[in-house]
Amino acid sequence: MKKSKLKIGEFKEGNVQLGPEELDDANTKVRITTFLDGETLNKFKKFAQLTNGKYQSLLNECLNSYAEDFLAQKLKEIKRAIHTLDRKKA
C-alpha cells in the first residue's frame, strides 16, 4: 500500500483523511470545561429532551447567535468606561 504525502492542513488517521475544509474552525468541535448555573443548564436540557436534540448543540447554537452582538456591546461598555476615566483624570 502506497502512502501519500499529506499537505499542510490535512490529517489522516486509519482510513479517514480530512482536508483543510473539514479542519476549518467553522467545521470542528472543541471540548471545553465550563460551569453553568443549574437553572440555565436545566432549561437547555428540557428543551433538548422535548425536541429530541442535544443540549450541547443548543448551547452552541445560542452562543453563535448572540456572541457577536453580546461581545460588541461589552466592547462599547469598556470603551465608555475608559472614556469616563480619562475625562475624570483630565
PyMOL Python script that loads the backbone (N, CA, C, O; Angstrom):
from pymol import cmd

cmd.read_pdbstr("""\
ATOM      1  N   MET A   1       0.848  -1.189   0.000  1.00  0.00           N
ATOM      2  CA  MET A   1       0.000   0.000   0.000  1.00  0.00           C
ATOM      3  C   MET A   1       0.888   1.245   0.000  1.00  0.00           C
ATOM      4  O   MET A   1       1.757   1.392   0.859  1.00  0.00           O
ATOM      5  N   LYS A   2       0.671   2.119  -0.944  1.00  0.00           N
ATOM      6  CA  LYS A   2       1.472   3.326  -1.089  1.00  0.00           C
ATOM      7  C   LYS A   2       0.944   4.421  -0.171  1.00  0.00           C
ATOM      8  O   LYS A   2      -0.251   4.716  -0.170  1.00  0.00           O
ATOM      9  N   LYS A   3       1.842   5.025   0.612  1.00  0.00           N
ATOM     10  CA  LYS A   3       1.458   6.143   1.484  1.00  0.00           C
ATOM     11  C   LYS A   3       1.551   7.436   0.691  1.00  0.00           C
ATOM     12  O   LYS A   3       2.565   7.719   0.054  1.00  0.00           O
ATOM     13  N   SER A   4       0.485   8.210   0.738  1.00  0.00           N
ATOM     14  CA  SER A   4       0.537   9.508   0.055  1.00  0.00           C
ATOM     15  C   SER A   4       0.934  10.571   1.067  1.00  0.00           C
ATOM     16  O   SER A   4       0.575  10.502   2.243  1.00  0.00           O
ATOM     17  N   LYS A   5       1.680  11.551   0.585  1.00  0.00           N
ATOM     18  CA  LYS A   5       2.091  12.654   1.452  1.00  0.00           C
ATOM     19  C   LYS A   5       0.904  13.577   1.678  1.00  0.00           C
ATOM     20  O   LYS A   5       0.174  13.921   0.749  1.00  0.00           O
ATOM     21  N   LEU A   6       0.731  13.963   2.916  1.00  0.00           N
ATOM     22  CA  LEU A   6      -0.336  14.898   3.246  1.00  0.00           C
ATOM     23  C   LEU A   6       0.159  16.324   3.088  1.00  0.00           C
ATOM     24  O   LEU A   6       1.322  16.620   3.359  1.00  0.00           O
ATOM     25  N   LYS A   7      -0.712  17.190   2.658  1.00  0.00           N
ATOM     26  CA  LYS A   7      -0.390  18.603   2.561  1.00  0.00           C
ATOM     27  C   LYS A   7      -0.605  19.251   3.916  1.00  0.00           C
ATOM     28  O   LYS A   7      -1.284  18.694   4.778  1.00  0.00           O
ATOM     29  N   ILE A   8      -0.030  20.419   4.099  1.00  0.00           N
ATOM     30  CA  ILE A   8      -0.256  21.168   5.332  1.00  0.00           C
ATOM     31  C   ILE A   8      -1.745  21.440   5.458  1.00  0.00           C
ATOM     32  O   ILE A   8      -2.398  21.859   4.502  1.00  0.00           O
ATOM     33  N   GLY A   9      -2.275  21.195   6.659  1.00  0.00           N
ATOM     34  CA  GLY A   9      -3.693  21.398   6.892  1.00  0.00           C
ATOM     35  C   GLY A   9      -4.521  20.143   6.658  1.00  0.00           C
ATOM     36  O   GLY A   9      -5.750  20.198   6.695  1.00  0.00           O
ATOM     37  N   GLU A  10      -3.860  19.008   6.418  1.00  0.00           N
ATOM     38  CA  GLU A  10      -4.569  17.749   6.250  1.00  0.00           C
ATOM     39  C   GLU A  10      -4.223  16.816   7.395  1.00  0.00           C
ATOM     40  O   GLU A  10      -3.187  16.966   8.042  1.00  0.00           O
ATOM     41  N   PHE A  11      -5.087  15.866   7.636  1.00  0.00           N
ATOM     42  CA  PHE A  11      -4.927  14.934   8.748  1.00  0.00           C
ATOM     43  C   PHE A  11      -5.399  13.562   8.298  1.00  0.00           C
ATOM     44  O   PHE A  11      -6.415  13.444   7.613  1.00  0.00           O
ATOM     45  N   LYS A  12      -4.660  12.517   8.683  1.00  0.00           N
ATOM     46  CA  LYS A  12      -5.078  11.163   8.331  1.00  0.00           C
ATOM     47  C   LYS A  12      -4.917  10.265   9.535  1.00  0.00           C
ATOM     48  O   LYS A  12      -3.868  10.241  10.178  1.00  0.00           O
ATOM     49  N   GLU A  13      -5.978   9.524   9.831  1.00  0.00           N
ATOM     50  CA  GLU A  13      -5.965   8.534  10.920  1.00  0.00           C
ATOM     51  C   GLU A  13      -6.684   7.304  10.396  1.00  0.00           C
ATOM     52  O   GLU A  13      -7.876   7.365  10.092  1.00  0.00           O
ATOM     53  N   GLY A  14      -5.975   6.189  10.286  1.00  0.00           N
ATOM     54  CA  GLY A  14      -6.580   4.980   9.723  1.00  0.00           C
ATOM     55  C   GLY A  14      -6.977   5.224   8.285  1.00  0.00           C
ATOM     56  O   GLY A  14      -6.162   5.675   7.481  1.00  0.00           O
ATOM     57  N   ASN A  15      -8.226   4.929   7.955  1.00  0.00           N
ATOM     58  CA  ASN A  15      -8.725   5.133   6.594  1.00  0.00           C
ATOM     59  C   ASN A  15      -9.398   6.485   6.405  1.00  0.00           C
ATOM     60  O   ASN A  15      -9.933   6.775   5.335  1.00  0.00           O
ATOM     61  N   VAL A  16      -9.371   7.305   7.439  1.00  0.00           N
ATOM     62  CA  VAL A  16     -10.037   8.603   7.379  1.00  0.00           C
ATOM     63  C   VAL A  16      -9.015   9.684   7.073  1.00  0.00           C
ATOM     64  O   VAL A  16      -8.020   9.830   7.783  1.00  0.00           O
ATOM     65  N   GLN A  17      -9.267  10.438   6.016  1.00  0.00           N
ATOM     66  CA  GLN A  17      -8.399  11.559   5.681  1.00  0.00           C
ATOM     67  C   GLN A  17      -9.246  12.821   5.634  1.00  0.00           C
ATOM     68  O   GLN A  17     -10.271  12.872   4.954  1.00  0.00           O
ATOM     69  N   LEU A  18      -8.809  13.830   6.357  1.00  0.00           N
ATOM     70  CA  LEU A  18      -9.523  15.097   6.411  1.00  0.00           C
ATOM     71  C   LEU A  18      -8.705  16.172   5.710  1.00  0.00           C
ATOM     72  O   LEU A  18      -7.487  16.245   5.872  1.00  0.00           O
ATOM     73  N   GLY A  19      -9.380  16.999   4.936  1.00  0.00           N
ATOM     74  CA  GLY A  19      -8.724  18.105   4.262  1.00  0.00           C
ATOM     75  C   GLY A  19      -8.919  19.400   5.024  1.00  0.00           C
ATOM     76  O   GLY A  19      -9.530  19.410   6.092  1.00  0.00           O
ATOM     77  N   PRO A  20      -8.401  20.493   4.480  1.00  0.00           N
ATOM     78  CA  PRO A  20      -8.482  21.786   5.151  1.00  0.00           C
ATOM     79  C   PRO A  20      -9.910  22.225   5.463  1.00  0.00           C
ATOM     80  O   PRO A  20     -10.153  22.861   6.489  1.00  0.00           O
ATOM     81  N   GLU A  21     -10.871  21.886   4.572  1.00  0.00           N
ATOM     82  CA  GLU A  21     -12.247  22.322   4.814  1.00  0.00           C
ATOM     83  C   GLU A  21     -12.845  21.649   6.049  1.00  0.00           C
ATOM     84  O   GLU A  21     -13.619  22.277   6.772  1.00  0.00           O
ATOM     85  N   GLU A  22     -12.503  20.391   6.303  1.00  0.00           N
ATOM     86  CA  GLU A  22     -13.011  19.717   7.495  1.00  0.00           C
ATOM     87  C   GLU A  22     -12.313  20.187   8.766  1.00  0.00           C
ATOM     88  O   GLU A  22     -12.873  20.093   9.858  1.00  0.00           O
ATOM     89  N   LEU A  23     -11.096  20.690   8.625  1.00  0.00           N
ATOM     90  CA  LEU A  23     -10.331  21.147   9.780  1.00  0.00           C
ATOM     91  C   LEU A  23     -10.550  22.621  10.085  1.00  0.00           C
ATOM     92  O   LEU A  23     -10.009  23.138  11.062  1.00  0.00           O
ATOM     93  N   ASP A  24     -11.341  23.302   9.259  1.00  0.00           N
ATOM     94  CA  ASP A  24     -11.659  24.712   9.465  1.00  0.00           C
ATOM     95  C   ASP A  24     -12.413  24.872  10.784  1.00  0.00           C
ATOM     96  O   ASP A  24     -13.219  24.012  11.141  1.00  0.00           O
ATOM     97  N   ASP A  25     -12.162  25.960  11.511  1.00  0.00           N
ATOM     98  CA  ASP A  25     -12.817  26.198  12.804  1.00  0.00           C
ATOM     99  C   ASP A  25     -14.334  26.106  12.727  1.00  0.00           C
ATOM    100  O   ASP A  25     -14.975  25.651  13.674  1.00  0.00           O
ATOM    101  N   ALA A  26     -14.913  26.531  11.615  1.00  0.00           N
ATOM    102  CA  ALA A  26     -16.371  26.503  11.481  1.00  0.00           C
ATOM    103  C   ALA A  26     -16.907  25.078  11.411  1.00  0.00           C
ATOM    104  O   ALA A  26     -18.093  24.852  11.651  1.00  0.00           O
ATOM    105  N   ASN A  27     -16.046  24.115  11.085  1.00  0.00           N
ATOM    106  CA  ASN A  27     -16.484  22.729  10.915  1.00  0.00           C
ATOM    107  C   ASN A  27     -15.960  21.791  11.997  1.00  0.00           C
ATOM    108  O   ASN A  27     -16.115  20.576  11.879  1.00  0.00           O
ATOM    109  N   THR A  28     -15.352  22.319  13.031  1.00  0.00           N
ATOM    110  CA  THR A  28     -14.802  21.457  14.075  1.00  0.00           C
ATOM    111  C   THR A  28     -15.436  21.777  15.420  1.00  0.00           C
ATOM    112  O   THR A  28     -15.951  22.874  15.636  1.00  0.00           O
ATOM    113  N   LYS A  29     -15.390  20.822  16.299  1.00  0.00           N
ATOM    114  CA  LYS A  29     -15.873  20.999  17.666  1.00  0.00           C
ATOM    115  C   LYS A  29     -14.681  20.848  18.601  1.00  0.00           C
ATOM    116  O   LYS A  29     -13.799  20.024  18.361  1.00  0.00           O
ATOM    117  N   VAL A  30     -14.656  21.640  19.664  1.00  0.00           N
ATOM    118  CA  VAL A  30     -13.576  21.608  20.641  1.00  0.00           C
ATOM    119  C   VAL A  30     -14.184  21.332  22.009  1.00  0.00           C
ATOM    120  O   VAL A  30     -15.143  21.989  22.413  1.00  0.00           O
ATOM    121  N   ARG A  31     -13.630  20.372  22.709  1.00  0.00           N
ATOM    122  CA  ARG A  31     -14.124  20.053  24.045  1.00  0.00           C
ATOM    123  C   ARG A  31     -13.597  21.094  25.023  1.00  0.00           C
ATOM    124  O   ARG A  31     -12.403  21.394  25.051  1.00  0.00           O
ATOM    125  N   ILE A  32     -14.508  21.639  25.826  1.00  0.00           N
ATOM    126  CA  ILE A  32     -14.131  22.596  26.864  1.00  0.00           C
ATOM    127  C   ILE A  32     -14.759  22.176  28.189  1.00  0.00           C
ATOM    128  O   ILE A  32     -15.687  21.367  28.222  1.00  0.00           O
ATOM    129  N   THR A  33     -14.254  22.721  29.246  1.00  0.00           N
ATOM    130  CA  THR A  33     -14.875  22.547  30.554  1.00  0.00           C
ATOM    131  C   THR A  33     -15.318  23.920  31.017  1.00  0.00           C
ATOM    132  O   THR A  33     -14.536  24.872  31.011  1.00  0.00           O
ATOM    133  N   THR A  34     -16.576  24.018  31.418  1.00  0.00           N
ATOM    134  CA  THR A  34     -17.117  25.296  31.858  1.00  0.00           C
ATOM    135  C   THR A  34     -18.136  25.048  32.966  1.00  0.00           C
ATOM    136  O   THR A  34     -18.534  23.907  33.206  1.00  0.00           O
ATOM    137  N   PHE A  35     -18.544  26.083  33.618  1.00  0.00           N
ATOM    138  CA  PHE A  35     -19.557  25.989  34.660  1.00  0.00           C
ATOM    139  C   PHE A  35     -20.753  26.832  34.262  1.00  0.00           C
ATOM    140  O   PHE A  35     -20.605  27.995  33.886  1.00  0.00           O
ATOM    141  N   LEU A  36     -21.941  26.246  34.343  1.00  0.00           N
ATOM    142  CA  LEU A  36     -23.196  26.953  34.096  1.00  0.00           C
ATOM    143  C   LEU A  36     -24.028  26.835  35.352  1.00  0.00           C
ATOM    144  O   LEU A  36     -23.888  25.875  36.110  1.00  0.00           O
ATOM    145  N   ASP A  37     -24.901  27.815  35.578  1.00  0.00           N
ATOM    146  CA  ASP A  37     -25.783  27.649  36.723  1.00  0.00           C
ATOM    147  C   ASP A  37     -26.826  26.591  36.370  1.00  0.00           C
ATOM    148  O   ASP A  37     -27.189  26.411  35.208  1.00  0.00           O
ATOM    149  N   GLY A  38     -27.295  25.900  37.403  1.00  0.00           N
ATOM    150  CA  GLY A  38     -28.205  24.776  37.202  1.00  0.00           C
ATOM    151  C   GLY A  38     -29.476  25.141  36.472  1.00  0.00           C
ATOM    152  O   GLY A  38     -29.970  24.362  35.657  1.00  0.00           O
ATOM    153  N   GLU A  39     -30.017  26.321  36.754  1.00  0.00           N
ATOM    154  CA  GLU A  39     -31.255  26.756  36.114  1.00  0.00           C
ATOM    155  C   GLU A  39     -31.083  26.871  34.601  1.00  0.00           C
ATOM    156  O   GLU A  39     -31.935  26.418  33.837  1.00  0.00           O
ATOM    157  N   THR A  40     -29.983  27.473  34.180  1.00  0.00           N
ATOM    158  CA  THR A  40     -29.719  27.627  32.748  1.00  0.00           C
ATOM    159  C   THR A  40     -29.540  26.273  32.084  1.00  0.00           C
ATOM    160  O   THR A  40     -30.125  26.010  31.034  1.00  0.00           O
ATOM    161  N   LEU A  41     -28.735  25.417  32.691  1.00  0.00           N
ATOM    162  CA  LEU A  41     -28.492  24.097  32.124  1.00  0.00           C
ATOM    163  C   LEU A  41     -29.791  23.307  32.010  1.00  0.00           C
ATOM    164  O   LEU A  41     -30.030  22.657  30.992  1.00  0.00           O
ATOM    165  N   ASN A  42     -30.626  23.354  33.036  1.00  0.00           N
ATOM    166  CA  ASN A  42     -31.895  22.622  33.003  1.00  0.00           C
ATOM    167  C   ASN A  42     -32.813  23.107  31.897  1.00  0.00           C
ATOM    168  O   ASN A  42     -33.521  22.305  31.287  1.00  0.00           O
ATOM    169  N   LYS A  43     -32.815  24.415  31.626  1.00  0.00           N
ATOM    170  CA  LYS A  43     -33.635  24.950  30.528  1.00  0.00           C
ATOM    171  C   LYS A  43     -33.223  24.312  29.206  1.00  0.00           C
ATOM    172  O   LYS A  43     -34.071  23.880  28.425  1.00  0.00           O
ATOM    173  N   PHE A  44     -31.906  24.256  28.960  1.00  0.00           N
ATOM    174  CA  PHE A  44     -31.418  23.680  27.704  1.00  0.00           C
ATOM    175  C   PHE A  44     -31.672  22.178  27.651  1.00  0.00           C
ATOM    176  O   PHE A  44     -32.031  21.651  26.598  1.00  0.00           O
ATOM    177  N   LYS A  45     -31.491  21.489  28.762  1.00  0.00           N
ATOM    178  CA  LYS A  45     -31.715  20.035  28.784  1.00  0.00           C
ATOM    179  C   LYS A  45     -33.192  19.708  28.563  1.00  0.00           C
ATOM    180  O   LYS A  45     -33.512  18.766  27.838  1.00  0.00           O
ATOM    181  N   LYS A  46     -34.087  20.466  29.173  1.00  0.00           N
ATOM    182  CA  LYS A  46     -35.525  20.220  28.996  1.00  0.00           C
ATOM    183  C   LYS A  46     -35.945  20.466  27.554  1.00  0.00           C
ATOM    184  O   LYS A  46     -36.699  19.682  26.977  1.00  0.00           O
ATOM    185  N   PHE A  47     -35.455  21.554  26.976  1.00  0.00           N
ATOM    186  CA  PHE A  47     -35.802  21.844  25.578  1.00  0.00           C
ATOM    187  C   PHE A  47     -35.242  20.771  24.663  1.00  0.00           C
ATOM    188  O   PHE A  47     -35.919  20.336  23.731  1.00  0.00           O
ATOM    189  N   ALA A  48     -34.013  20.339  24.918  1.00  0.00           N
ATOM    190  CA  ALA A  48     -33.404  19.285  24.098  1.00  0.00           C
ATOM    191  C   ALA A  48     -34.213  18.000  24.194  1.00  0.00           C
ATOM    192  O   ALA A  48     -34.401  17.307  23.195  1.00  0.00           O
ATOM    193  N   GLN A  49     -34.687  17.683  25.379  1.00  0.00           N
ATOM    194  CA  GLN A  49     -35.482  16.475  25.575  1.00  0.00           C
ATOM    195  C   GLN A  49     -36.802  16.568  24.799  1.00  0.00           C
ATOM    196  O   GLN A  49     -37.234  15.595  24.181  1.00  0.00           O
ATOM    197  N   LEU A  50     -37.434  17.735  24.836  1.00  0.00           N
ATOM    198  CA  LEU A  50     -38.699  17.937  24.116  1.00  0.00           C
ATOM    199  C   LEU A  50     -38.528  17.818  22.607  1.00  0.00           C
ATOM    200  O   LEU A  50     -39.433  17.363  21.908  1.00  0.00           O
ATOM    201  N   THR A  51     -37.379  18.225  22.114  1.00  0.00           N
ATOM    202  CA  THR A  51     -37.153  18.270  20.667  1.00  0.00           C
ATOM    203  C   THR A  51     -36.277  17.123  20.169  1.00  0.00           C
ATOM    204  O   THR A  51     -35.887  17.098  19.002  1.00  0.00           O
ATOM    205  N   ASN A  52     -35.969  16.175  21.052  1.00  0.00           N
ATOM    206  CA  ASN A  52     -35.076  15.060  20.705  1.00  0.00           C
ATOM    207  C   ASN A  52     -33.731  15.562  20.185  1.00  0.00           C
ATOM    208  O   ASN A  52     -33.141  14.966  19.284  1.00  0.00           O
ATOM    209  N   GLY A  53     -33.262  16.645  20.753  1.00  0.00           N
ATOM    210  CA  GLY A  53     -31.978  17.214  20.362  1.00  0.00           C
ATOM    211  C   GLY A  53     -30.937  17.015  21.437  1.00  0.00           C
ATOM    212  O   GLY A  53     -31.138  16.256  22.385  1.00  0.00           O
ATOM    213  N   LYS A  54     -29.835  17.694  21.283  1.00  0.00           N
ATOM    214  CA  LYS A  54     -28.740  17.630  22.249  1.00  0.00           C
ATOM    215  C   LYS A  54     -28.564  19.013  22.863  1.00  0.00           C
ATOM    216  O   LYS A  54     -28.493  20.019  22.158  1.00  0.00           O
ATOM    217  N   TYR A  55     -28.496  19.040  24.184  1.00  0.00           N
ATOM    218  CA  TYR A  55     -28.394  20.340  24.844  1.00  0.00           C
ATOM    219  C   TYR A  55     -27.094  21.056  24.502  1.00  0.00           C
ATOM    220  O   TYR A  55     -27.066  22.285  24.434  1.00  0.00           O
ATOM    221  N   GLN A  56     -26.014  20.300  24.284  1.00  0.00           N
ATOM    222  CA  GLN A  56     -24.751  20.946  23.922  1.00  0.00           C
ATOM    223  C   GLN A  56     -24.873  21.661  22.575  1.00  0.00           C
ATOM    224  O   GLN A  56     -24.338  22.755  22.397  1.00  0.00           O
ATOM    225  N   SER A  57     -25.575  21.041  21.636  1.00  0.00           N
ATOM    226  CA  SER A  57     -25.782  21.665  20.322  1.00  0.00           C
ATOM    227  C   SER A  57     -26.628  22.924  20.456  1.00  0.00           C
ATOM    228  O   SER A  57     -26.383  23.923  19.779  1.00  0.00           O
ATOM    229  N   LEU A  58     -27.631  22.868  21.339  1.00  0.00           N
ATOM    230  CA  LEU A  58     -28.457  24.060  21.575  1.00  0.00           C
ATOM    231  C   LEU A  58     -27.638  25.189  22.183  1.00  0.00           C
ATOM    232  O   LEU A  58     -27.776  26.346  21.786  1.00  0.00           O
ATOM    233  N   LEU A  59     -26.781  24.850  23.150  1.00  0.00           N
ATOM    234  CA  LEU A  59     -25.908  25.866  23.753  1.00  0.00           C
ATOM    235  C   LEU A  59     -25.010  26.491  22.691  1.00  0.00           C
ATOM    236  O   LEU A  59     -24.833  27.708  22.658  1.00  0.00           O
ATOM    237  N   ASN A  60     -24.450  25.661  21.833  1.00  0.00           N
ATOM    238  CA  ASN A  60     -23.565  26.157  20.773  1.00  0.00           C
ATOM    239  C   ASN A  60     -24.322  27.074  19.817  1.00  0.00           C
ATOM    240  O   ASN A  60     -23.821  28.129  19.429  1.00  0.00           O
ATOM    241  N   GLU A  61     -25.520  26.667  19.446  1.00  0.00           N
ATOM    242  CA  GLU A  61     -26.339  27.489  18.549  1.00  0.00           C
ATOM    243  C   GLU A  61     -26.675  28.827  19.194  1.00  0.00           C
ATOM    244  O   GLU A  61     -26.627  29.869  18.541  1.00  0.00           O
ATOM    245  N   CYS A  62     -27.012  28.792  20.465  1.00  0.00           N
ATOM    246  CA  CYS A  62     -27.328  30.017  21.207  1.00  0.00           C
ATOM    247  C   CYS A  62     -26.115  30.950  21.250  1.00  0.00           C
ATOM    248  O   CYS A  62     -26.232  32.147  20.984  1.00  0.00           O
ATOM    249  N   LEU A  63     -24.970  30.397  21.582  1.00  0.00           N
ATOM    250  CA  LEU A  63     -23.753  31.210  21.636  1.00  0.00           C
ATOM    251  C   LEU A  63     -23.421  31.813  20.279  1.00  0.00           C
ATOM    252  O   LEU A  63     -23.058  32.986  20.187  1.00  0.00           O
ATOM    253  N   ASN A  64     -23.545  31.012  19.229  1.00  0.00           N
ATOM    254  CA  ASN A  64     -23.273  31.525  17.880  1.00  0.00           C
ATOM    255  C   ASN A  64     -24.226  32.649  17.511  1.00  0.00           C
ATOM    256  O   ASN A  64     -23.825  33.623  16.875  1.00  0.00           O
ATOM    257  N   SER A  65     -25.487  32.518  17.909  1.00  0.00           N
ATOM    258  CA  SER A  65     -26.496  33.524  17.562  1.00  0.00           C
ATOM    259  C   SER A  65     -26.254  34.858  18.260  1.00  0.00           C
ATOM    260  O   SER A  65     -26.477  35.919  17.677  1.00  0.00           O
ATOM    261  N   TYR A  66     -25.799  34.801  19.505  1.00  0.00           N
ATOM    262  CA  TYR A  66     -25.716  36.016  20.308  1.00  0.00           C
ATOM    263  C   TYR A  66     -24.309  36.534  20.550  1.00  0.00           C
ATOM    264  O   TYR A  66     -24.150  37.674  20.985  1.00  0.00           O
ATOM    265  N   ALA A  67     -23.296  35.746  20.286  1.00  0.00           N
ATOM    266  CA  ALA A  67     -21.927  36.106  20.649  1.00  0.00           C
ATOM    267  C   ALA A  67     -21.474  37.433  20.043  1.00  0.00           C
ATOM    268  O   ALA A  67     -20.933  38.282  20.753  1.00  0.00           O
ATOM    269  N   GLU A  68     -21.685  37.619  18.759  1.00  0.00           N
ATOM    270  CA  GLU A  68     -21.173  38.817  18.095  1.00  0.00           C
ATOM    271  C   GLU A  68     -21.786  40.091  18.675  1.00  0.00           C
ATOM    272  O   GLU A  68     -21.065  41.036  18.996  1.00  0.00           O
ATOM    273  N   ASP A  69     -23.108  40.120  18.809  1.00  0.00           N
ATOM    274  CA  ASP A  69     -23.771  41.296  19.374  1.00  0.00           C
ATOM    275  C   ASP A  69     -23.397  41.499  20.841  1.00  0.00           C
ATOM    276  O   ASP A  69     -23.154  42.625  21.275  1.00  0.00           O
ATOM    277  N   PHE A  70     -23.351  40.407  21.598  1.00  0.00           N
ATOM    278  CA  PHE A  70     -23.010  40.478  23.018  1.00  0.00           C
ATOM    279  C   PHE A  70     -21.604  41.051  23.203  1.00  0.00           C
ATOM    280  O   PHE A  70     -21.399  41.948  24.021  1.00  0.00           O
ATOM    281  N   LEU A  71     -20.641  40.532  22.447  1.00  0.00           N
ATOM    282  CA  LEU A  71     -19.262  40.995  22.587  1.00  0.00           C
ATOM    283  C   LEU A  71     -19.094  42.431  22.100  1.00  0.00           C
ATOM    284  O   LEU A  71     -18.314  43.193  22.672  1.00  0.00           O
ATOM    285  N   ALA A  72     -19.816  42.802  21.053  1.00  0.00           N
ATOM    286  CA  ALA A  72     -19.767  44.180  20.574  1.00  0.00           C
ATOM    287  C   ALA A  72     -20.293  45.131  21.648  1.00  0.00           C
ATOM    288  O   ALA A  72     -19.727  46.203  21.863  1.00  0.00           O
ATOM    289  N   GLN A  73     -21.380  44.736  22.323  1.00  0.00           N
ATOM    290  CA  GLN A  73     -21.937  45.550  23.391  1.00  0.00           C
ATOM    291  C   GLN A  73     -20.951  45.667  24.549  1.00  0.00           C
ATOM    292  O   GLN A  73     -20.774  46.753  25.100  1.00  0.00           O
ATOM    293  N   LYS A  74     -20.306  44.562  24.923  1.00  0.00           N
ATOM    294  CA  LYS A  74     -19.314  44.584  26.006  1.00  0.00           C
ATOM    295  C   LYS A  74     -18.159  45.518  25.661  1.00  0.00           C
ATOM    296  O   LYS A  74     -17.671  46.251  26.521  1.00  0.00           O
ATOM    297  N   LEU A  75     -17.722  45.491  24.404  1.00  0.00           N
ATOM    298  CA  LEU A  75     -16.632  46.366  23.974  1.00  0.00           C
ATOM    299  C   LEU A  75     -17.042  47.834  24.082  1.00  0.00           C
ATOM    300  O   LEU A  75     -16.241  48.670  24.498  1.00  0.00           O
ATOM    301  N   LYS A  76     -18.273  48.150  23.714  1.00  0.00           N
ATOM    302  CA  LYS A  76     -18.780  49.527  23.860  1.00  0.00           C
ATOM    303  C   LYS A  76     -18.755  49.961  25.322  1.00  0.00           C
ATOM    304  O   LYS A  76     -18.361  51.084  25.639  1.00  0.00           O
ATOM    305  N   GLU A  77     -19.180  49.057  26.211  1.00  0.00           N
ATOM    306  CA  GLU A  77     -19.191  49.365  27.641  1.00  0.00           C
ATOM    307  C   GLU A  77     -17.776  49.637  28.157  1.00  0.00           C
ATOM    308  O   GLU A  77     -17.561  50.561  28.942  1.00  0.00           O
ATOM    309  N   ILE A  78     -16.834  48.842  27.720  1.00  0.00           N
ATOM    310  CA  ILE A  78     -15.441  49.022  28.143  1.00  0.00           C
ATOM    311  C   ILE A  78     -14.903  50.355  27.637  1.00  0.00           C
ATOM    312  O   ILE A  78     -14.268  51.098  28.386  1.00  0.00           O
ATOM    313  N   LYS A  79     -15.158  50.657  26.365  1.00  0.00           N
ATOM    314  CA  LYS A  79     -14.691  51.924  25.790  1.00  0.00           C
ATOM    315  C   LYS A  79     -15.322  53.111  26.506  1.00  0.00           C
ATOM    316  O   LYS A  79     -14.652  54.113  26.754  1.00  0.00           O
ATOM    317  N   ARG A  80     -16.616  53.004  26.841  1.00  0.00           N
ATOM    318  CA  ARG A  80     -17.302  54.069  27.554  1.00  0.00           C
ATOM    319  C   ARG A  80     -16.686  54.276  28.937  1.00  0.00           C
ATOM    320  O   ARG A  80     -16.491  55.412  29.370  1.00  0.00           O
ATOM    321  N   ALA A  81     -16.379  53.173  29.629  1.00  0.00           N
ATOM    322  CA  ALA A  81     -15.765  53.257  30.957  1.00  0.00           C
ATOM    323  C   ALA A  81     -14.373  53.886  30.875  1.00  0.00           C
ATOM    324  O   ALA A  81     -14.011  54.693  31.731  1.00  0.00           O
ATOM    325  N   ILE A  82     -13.602  53.532  29.872  1.00  0.00           N
ATOM    326  CA  ILE A  82     -12.264  54.109  29.693  1.00  0.00           C
ATOM    327  C   ILE A  82     -12.383  55.596  29.401  1.00  0.00           C
ATOM    328  O   ILE A  82     -11.629  56.400  29.949  1.00  0.00           O
ATOM    329  N   HIS A  83     -13.315  55.962  28.551  1.00  0.00           N
ATOM    330  CA  HIS A  83     -13.531  57.378  28.214  1.00  0.00           C
ATOM    331  C   HIS A  83     -13.908  58.174  29.469  1.00  0.00           C
ATOM    332  O   HIS A  83     -13.429  59.289  29.675  1.00  0.00           O
ATOM    333  N   THR A  84     -14.769  57.588  30.301  1.00  0.00           N
ATOM    334  CA  THR A  84     -15.184  58.242  31.553  1.00  0.00           C
ATOM    335  C   THR A  84     -13.991  58.429  32.484  1.00  0.00           C
ATOM    336  O   THR A  84     -13.834  59.491  33.085  1.00  0.00           O
ATOM    337  N   LEU A  85     -13.156  57.411  32.605  1.00  0.00           N
ATOM    338  CA  LEU A  85     -11.960  57.511  33.455  1.00  0.00           C
ATOM    339  C   LEU A  85     -10.999  58.571  32.923  1.00  0.00           C
ATOM    340  O   LEU A  85     -10.425  59.341  33.693  1.00  0.00           O
ATOM    341  N   ASP A  86     -10.829  58.604  31.611  1.00  0.00           N
ATOM    342  CA  ASP A  86      -9.938  59.608  31.005  1.00  0.00           C
ATOM    343  C   ASP A  86     -10.439  61.016  31.278  1.00  0.00           C
ATOM    344  O   ASP A  86      -9.642  61.915  31.549  1.00  0.00           O
ATOM    345  N   ARG A  87     -11.751  61.219  31.212  1.00  0.00           N
ATOM    346  CA  ARG A  87     -12.309  62.556  31.482  1.00  0.00           C
ATOM    347  C   ARG A  87     -12.115  62.943  32.950  1.00  0.00           C
ATOM    348  O   ARG A  87     -11.874  64.110  33.258  1.00  0.00           O
ATOM    349  N   LYS A  88     -12.218  61.969  33.853  1.00  0.00           N
ATOM    350  CA  LYS A  88     -12.039  62.266  35.281  1.00  0.00           C
ATOM    351  C   LYS A  88     -10.589  62.621  35.580  1.00  0.00           C
ATOM    352  O   LYS A  88     -10.322  63.432  36.467  1.00  0.00           O
ATOM    353  N   LYS A  89      -9.651  62.025  34.852  1.00  0.00           N
ATOM    354  CA  LYS A  89      -8.222  62.319  35.072  1.00  0.00           C
ATOM    355  C   LYS A  89      -7.850  63.701  34.573  1.00  0.00           C
ATOM    356  O   LYS A  89      -6.952  64.343  35.116  1.00  0.00           O
ATOM    357  N   ALA A  90      -8.540  64.158  33.539  1.00  0.00           N
ATOM    358  CA  ALA A  90      -8.191  65.455  32.915  1.00  0.00           C
ATOM    359  C   ALA A  90      -8.618  66.629  33.737  1.00  0.00           C
ATOM    360  O   ALA A  90      -8.394  67.773  33.342  1.00  0.00           O
TER     361      ALA A  90
END
""", "prot")
cmd.dss("prot")
cmd.show_as("cartoon", "prot")
cmd.util.cbc("prot")
cmd.orient("prot")
